[in-house]
Amino acid sequence: GLRGVVDYKSSGPAEGECPEAFCSRERESYRGQLRGYRDAMADWGEEPLRCGLYFTSISRFIHLDELDA
């Protein structure tokens, strides 16, 4: 009874940027877009929604728990 809203991204850290700083920056950048996806899915079922970003270039999932519904 759980649904996931995962936005896959191919972007990666800039040269010399640590993965944590990159993920923090991208989290802020894509929060609104992911919120829109969550809102679109909200009417499609009763199960809770968990939201996150997955960065394919660094194989890292970032859970945006503030967007969970």
N, C-alpha and C positions, 0 to 999 in steps of 0.2 A: 503494500500500500504506500508506495512512495514514487514520485515522478521527479525526474531530473531535467533541468534546463541547462545545457552545457553549450557554450559558444566556443568553438574551436578557432584558435588564432595561430597563424604561421609566423607572426612577428617574433623577434628575439631582441635581446639586450644590445644596446649600442656598444661599439668597441670600448672596452674598459669599464662598462657599467656592470655592477654586480647584479646577479639574478634577483635578489630581494628588492633592490631599488627599481629594477625594471618591472617586476610584478606589482609593486605598489603604484607605480605610475600608470600602468595599463589598467589596473583595477579601477582607478579613478576615471580613466578615459572611457571605459566601456560600461560603467555602472548603469547609465541611462539606457543604453541599447539593451542590456540584459533585462532591465526592469520592463521594457516594452515586450520582450519575448515572454517574460513571466506573466504579465498581464494578459497577453493573448492566449496563453495556455490555461489561465485560471478557470475559465468557463468550460473546459473540456473534461472535467472530472472532479471528484471530491478529495482525492488523495493529496497529501501535502506536496509542495514543490520545493526542491532544493536547487539553488542556482550557483553556477560557477563558470570559470573560464579555464580552458585547457590550451596551453602553449605547446604546440607540437615541436617547435625548434629546441626546447629545453626539457621536454617531457615533464611538465609541471602543471598540476591542477590547483587552481585557487578558488576556494569556496567563498562566495560572497554571502555569508550567513545573514547579513542585514536585509537581503532581498528574499529570503525564504518566506514562503506563504503557506 
